Amino acid sequence: MSYEEIYNQLSQLVAERFYLEQEDIKPETTFQHDLGADSLDIVELVMALEDQFGLQIDDEDAEKILTVGDAAHYIDEQRRSA
């Protein structure tokens, strides 16, 4: 799966979870500031990403994922190293 495919799936998932249009989601979109995600939203999003992409995201790594682009890069790196 290419980075573009990962980003496309990720932005679709984020748009659905936050009731937005996929076009409104950009790599620099922040989960907390731009989307208004609270800690529960973040936990639910991490679980959805784990299910969607078949990987495990450590709590330490999850804390470093601040933007949609960060998440896409993290997923891409994890899938390449698997």
Residue pairs with C-beta under 8 A, 6 or more apart in sequence:
1 79
3 72
3 73
3 76
6 53
6 72
6 75
6 76
6 79
7 27
7 68
7 69
7 72
9 52
9 53
10 49
10 52
10 68
10 71
10 72
10 75
11 22
11 25
11 68
12 22
13 48
13 49
13 52
14 20
14 25
14 29
14 35
14 45
14 68
15 21
15 22
15 24
15 25
17 41
17 44
17 45
17 48
18 35
18 36
18 37
20 35
25 68
26 68
26 69
27 67
27 68
27 69
27 72
28 67
28 68
28 69
29 35
29 67
29 68
29 69
30 66
30 67
31 37
31 41
31 42
31 45
31 65
31 66
31 67
31 68
32 38
32 42
32 66
35 41
37 45
42 62
46 57
46 62
49 55
49 57
49 71
49 75
50 56
50 57
53 75
53 78
53 79
55 75
55 78
55 79
55 82
57 65
57 74
57 78
61 74
64 70
64 74
65 71
65 74
